[in-house]
Structure formats: structure tokens, C-alpha cells
Amino acid sequence: MASSSSISNSSENNNLRIIVERNPSEARLSELKIKCWPKWGCSPGKYQLKFDAEETCYLLKGKVKAYPKGSSEFVEFGAGDLVIIPKGISCTWDVSLAVDKYYKFESSSSTTAS
């Protein structure tokens, strides 16, 4: 019989998972209107990030290992990947190749005045 090991060491982040869709089709990208989204980029380095809203992004260039806070595991993604980062997650991005991406934040109930 297996014993329960370290199941609850990061319980608050267990349901927050970064989802990576590898090489989505042109039809999918077009449906999301990716090319209308703002662009963002960064150079190689380590970045501490906290997501206050869900972000969907499409990487044109780059390579990233994202380490969720409280976990020793990482999610790797790069050029050509569509990535969904859940609201509420804190993670460290270890960027090995400069990133250039389109991104969109879900504005669920927050409205900002222009």
C-alpha cells in the first residue's frame, strides 16, 4: 500500500495550472484574433510574476521555464506555443531566449476608465 507523501505542500496552487497548446492551427489563432492583441517582450533573465487576471499569450519568439511558487516542477514553453496562465498564480519565469509575444488579459468584472 502506498503512503501519502507530500500531497499538501502547495495546496493553494494545486488547481492553478499553466496550460500550453503546442503549435495551434492558423484557424485557431485567427479565431482568437491574436494579431489584434498587444505585444510584449523581454530579454533573457529571471522574472518574478504574479498574475491578477488570466493571461492568454502566443509566443512568436523565445523560450521560458515557468516555476510556480511553492513547486519544484516547471512548465516549459516557447515560440509557436499558445499559453494560458491562470488568475492568481505566482511564478518565476526563467527566460533563456528573448521573448516576443502577443498577449491578452481576461477582464472578467474589472472595468478601467480610459
PAZAPA-4460 file (N, C-alpha, C; in steps of 0.05 Angstrom, whole numbers, plus 32768, in hexadecimal, padded with zeros to 4 digits):
% residues 114
    n_x    n_y    n_z   ca_x   ca_y   ca_z    c_x    c_y    c_z   seq   type   mol
   8011   7FE8   8000   8000   8000   8000   8011   8019   8000     1      M     A
   800A   802C   7FF0   801A   8045   7FEE   8013   8058   8005     2      A     A
   8027   8065   800F   8022   8078   8024   801F   8094   8018     3      S     A
   8010   80A5   8025   800D   80C0   801A   8026   80D0   8020     4      S     A
   8033   80DA   800C   804B   80E9   8010   8045   8107   8013     5      S     A
   8051   8117   8001   804E   8134   8004   8038   813F   7FF1     6      S     A
   801F   8137   7FF6   8009   813F   7FE5   8001   815C   7FEB     7      I     A
   8002   8165   8004   7FF7   817F   800B   800B   8195   800F     8      S     A
   8023   8193   8003   8037   81A8   8008   8031   81C2   7FF9     9      N     A
   8022   81C1   7FE4   801B   81DA   7FD6   7FFD   81DA   7FCF    10      S     A
   7FED   81D3   7FE2   7FD0   81CF   7FDD   7FC3   81E7   7FD0    11      S     A
   7FCC   81FF   7FD7   7FBF   8217   7FCB   7FC3   8219   7FAD    12      E     A
   7FD9   820E   7FA3   7FDF   8210   7F86   7FD8   81F7   7F77    13      N     A
   7FCE   81E2   7F84   7FC9   81C9   7F77   7FB6   81CB   7F5F    14      N     A
   7FA2   81DD   7F61   7F8F   81E0   7F4B   7F97   81F5   7F37    15      N     A
   7FAE   8202   7F3B   7FB7   8216   7F28   7FCC   820A   7F16    16      L     A
   7FC4   8204   7EFE   7FD7   81F7   7EEC   7FDA   8207   7ED2    17      R     A
   7FF3   820A   7ECA   7FF9   8217   7EB0   7FF4   8203   7E9A    18      I     A
   7FE3   820A   7E87   7FDC   81F9   7E71   7FEB   8201   7E58    19      I     A
   7FF8   81EE   7E4B   8007   81F4   7E32   7FFB   81E5   7E1B    20      V     A
   7FF3   81F4   7E06   7FE9   81E7   7DEE   7FFF   81EB   7DD9    21      E     A
   800B   81D4   7DD1   8022   81D5   7DBE   8018   81D9   7DA1    22      R     A
   8025   81EC   7D93   801F   81F0   7D77   8001   81F1   7D70    23      N     A
   7FF2   8203   7D7B   7FD5   8205   7D74   7FD3   820C   7D56    24      P     A
   7FBC   8203   7D4A   7FB8   8208   7D2E   7FB4   8226   7D28    25      S     A
   7FB9   822D   7D0F   7FB4   8249   7D06   7F97   8250   7D0B    26      E     A
   7F84   823D   7D07   7F68   8242   7D0B   7F62   824A   7D28    27      A     A
   7F6F   823B   7D3A   7F6C   8241   7D57   7F77   825D   7D5E    28      R     A
   7F8E   8263   7D53   7F9A   827D   7D58   7F89   8294   7D4D    29      L     A
   7F7E   828F   7D36   7F6D   82A3   7D28   7F53   82A7   7D38    30      S     A
   7F48   8290   7D42   7F2F   8291   7D52   7F33   82A1   7D6B    31      E     A
   7F4B   82A0   7D77   7F51   82AE   7D90   7F59   82CC   7D8A    32      L     A
   7F5C   82D2   7D70   7F65   82ED   7D68   7F7F   82F5   7D75    33      K     A
   7F92   82E2   7D75   7FAC   82E6   7D82   7FBA   82FF   7D79    34      I     A
   7FB9   8304   7D5E   7FC8   831B   7D53   7FBD   8336   7D5B    35      K     A
   7FA6   8336   7D68   7F9A   8350   7D72   7FA3   8355   7D8F    36      C     A
   7FAF   8341   7D9C   7FB8   8343   7DB8   7FD1   8354   7DBA    37      W     A
   7FD5   8361   7DD1   7FEF   8370   7DD5   8006   835C   7DD5    38      P     A
   801E   8367   7DD1   8036   8357   7DD2   8047   835E   7DEA    39      K     A
   8057   834B   7DF3   8069   834F   7E0A   8081   833E   7E05    40      W     A
   8098   8348   7E0F   80B0   8338   7E0C   80C2   833D   7E24    41      G     A
   80D5   832A   7E28   80E9   832D   7E3D   8102   831F   7E35    42      C     A
   8118   8328   7E41   8132   831B   7E3B   8136   8304   7E4E    43      S     A
   814A   82F3   7E49   8150   82DC   7E5B   8154   82E6   7E77    44      P     A
   814C   82D5   7E8B   814F   82DC   7EA7   8139   82CE   7EB7    45      G     A
   8138   82D4   7ED1   8124   82C8   7EE3   8111   82DE   7EEC    46      K     A
   80F7   82D8   7EEA   80E3   82EC   7EF0   80CF   82DF   7F04    47      Y     A
   80C9   82EE   7F1A   80B4   82E5   7F2D   809A   82F2   7F24    48      Q     A
   8087   82E1   7F1E   806D   82EB   7F13   8056   82E2   7F24    49      L     A
   8042   82F3   7F27   8029   82ED   7F34   8013   82F5   7F21    50      K     A
   8001   82E2   7F1B   7FEC   82E7   7F08   7FD2   82ED   7F17    51      F     A
   7FC9   8306   7F14   7FB0   830F   7F21   7F98   830A   7F0F    52      D     A
   7F9D   8302   7EF7   7F88   82FB   7EE4   7F93   82E4   7ED2    53      A     A
   7F80   82D4   7EC7   7F89   82BF   7EB5   7F96   82CB   7E9D    54      E     A
   7FAD   82C1   7E95   7FBA   82CA   7E7C   7FBB   82B4   7E68    55      E     A
   7FB5   82BB   7E4F   7FB9   82A9   7E39   7FCE   82B6   7E28    56      T     A
   7FE3   82A7   7E20   7FF8   82B3   7E10   8001   82A0   7DFA    57      C     A
   800B   82AB   7DE5   8016   829C   7DCE   8032   82A5   7DCA    58      Y     A
   8045   8293   7DCD   8062   829A   7DCA   806B   8299   7DAD    59      L     A
   8075   82B0   7DA4   8080   82B1   7D89   809E   82A9   7D8A    60      L     A
   80AB   82B0   7DA0   80C7   82A9   7DA4   80CB   82A3   7DC2    61      K     A
   80E0   8295   7DC8   80E8   8291   7DE4   80E6   8275   7DEE    62      G     A
   80F0   8272   7E06   80EF   8258   7E15   80EE   825F   7E32    63      K     A
   80DA   8253   7E40   80D5   8259   7E5C   80D1   823F   7E6C    64      V     A
   80DB   823F   7E84   80D4   822B   7E98   80C6   823A   7EAE    65      K     A
   80AD   8234   7EB3   809E   8241   7EC8   809C   822F   7EE1    66      A     A
   80A5   8239   7EF7   80A5   822A   7F10   8090   8235   7F23    67      Y     A
   8079   8227   7F26   8064   8231   7F38   806F   8233   7F55    68      P     A
   8068   8248   7F63   8071   824B   7F7F   8068   8233   7F90    69      K     A
   807A   8229   7FA0   8073   8213   7FB1   8075   81F8   7FA4    70      G     A
   8080   81F7   7F8B   8082   81DE   7F7D   809E   81DB   7F72    71      S     A
   80A8   81C3   7F71   80C3   81BE   7F65   80C0   81B8   7F47    72      S     A
   80A8   81B4   7F3E   80A3   81AD   7F22   80A2   81C7   7F12    73      E     A
   80A6   81C4   7EF7   80A4   81DC   7EE6   8095   81D4   7ECD    74      F     A
   808B   81E9   7EBF   807E   81E5   7EA5   808F   81F4   7E91    75      V     A
   8095   81E6   7E7B   80A7   81F2   7E67   8096   81F9   7E4E    76      E     A
   809A   8211   7E43   808D   8218   7E2A   809E   822B   7E1B    77      F     A
   8098   822E   7E01   80A8   823F   7DF0   809A   8247   7DD7    78      G     A
   80AA   8250   7DC3   809F   8259   7DA9   808B   8246   7D9E    79      A     A
   8074   8251   7D95   805F   8240   7D89   804B   8234   7D9D    80      G     A
   804F   823A   7DB7   803D   822F   7DCB   8028   8244   7DD4    81      D     A
   800F   823A   7DD8   7FF9   824A   7DE3   7FF8   8242   7E00    82      L     A
   7FFA   8255   7E12   7FFC   824F   7E2F   7FE6   825D   7E3E    83      V     A
   7FD9   824E   7E50   7FC4   825A   7E62   7FCF   8259   7E7E    84      I     A
   7FD1   8270   7E8A   7FDC   8273   7EA6   7FC5   827B   7EB7    85      I     A
   7FBE   826B   7ECC   7FA7   8270   7EDC   7FA9   8288   7EEE    86      P     A
   7F93   8295   7EF4   7F92   82AB   7F07   7F9A   82A1   7F22    87      K     A
   7FAB   82B1   7F30   7FB2   82AA   7F4B   7FCC   829C   7F4E    88      G     A
   7FD8   8293   7F38   7FF1   8284   7F3A   8009   8297   7F3D    89      I     A
   801C   828F   7F4D   8036   829E   7F4F   804B   828A   7F45    90      S     A
   805D   8294   7F34   8071   8282   7F2A   808A   8291   7F22    91      C     A
   80A0   8283   7F1F   80B9   828E   7F16   80BC   8285   7EF9    92      T     A
   80C0   8298   7EE7   80C6   8292   7ECB   80E4   8293   7EC8    93      W     A
   80EF   827C   7EC0   810C   827A   7EB9   810D   827B   7E9B    94      D     A
   8114   8293   7E90   8113   8297   7E73   812F   8292   7E68    95      V     A
   8132   827D   7E57   814D   8277   7E4C   8151   8283   7E30    96      S     A
   813B   8287   7E22   813C   8296   7E08   8128   82AC   7E09    97      L     A
   8130   82C4   7E01   811F   82DC   7E02   8103   82D6   7DF8    98      A     A
   80EF   82E0   7E06   80D3   82DB   7E00   80C7   82F2   7DF0    99      V     A
   80B7   82EB   7DDC   80A6   82FE   7DCE   808B   82F1   7DCC   100      D     A
   8076   82FD   7DD7   805C   82EF   7DD7   8045   8302   7DD4   101      K     A
   802F   82F7   7DCB   8015   8305   7DCC   8008   82FC   7DE6   102      Y     A
   7FF9   830D   7DF3   7FEC   8305   7E0C   7FD1   8313   7E0F   103      Y     A
   7FC1   8306   7E20   7FA6   8311   7E27   7F9F   8309   7E43   104      K     A
   7F96   831C   7E53   7F8C   8316   7E6E   7F6E   8315   7E6D   105      F     A
   7F63   8301   7E7C   7F46   82FF   7E7F   7F3D   8315   7E92   106      E     A
   7F2C   8326   7E89   7F22   833B   7E9B   7F06   8332   7EA3   107      S     A
   7F05   8321   7EB7   7EEB   8315   7EC0   7ED8   832A   7EC9   108      S     A
   7EDD   8337   7EE0   7EC9   834B   7EEA   7ED6   8366   7EEE   109      S     A
   7EF1   8368   7EEA   7EFE   8381   7EEF   7EFB   8393   7ED6   110      S     A
   7EF2   83AB   7EDA   7EF0   83BE   7EC4   7F02   83D5   7EC9   111      T     A
   7F12   83DC   7EB5   7F24   83F3   7EB9   7F1C   840A   7EA7   112      T     A
   7F1C   8421   7EB2   7F15   8439   7EA3   7F2D   8441   7E90   113      A     A
   7F27   844B   7E79   7F3C   8453   7E67   7F45   846F   7E6C   114      S     A
***
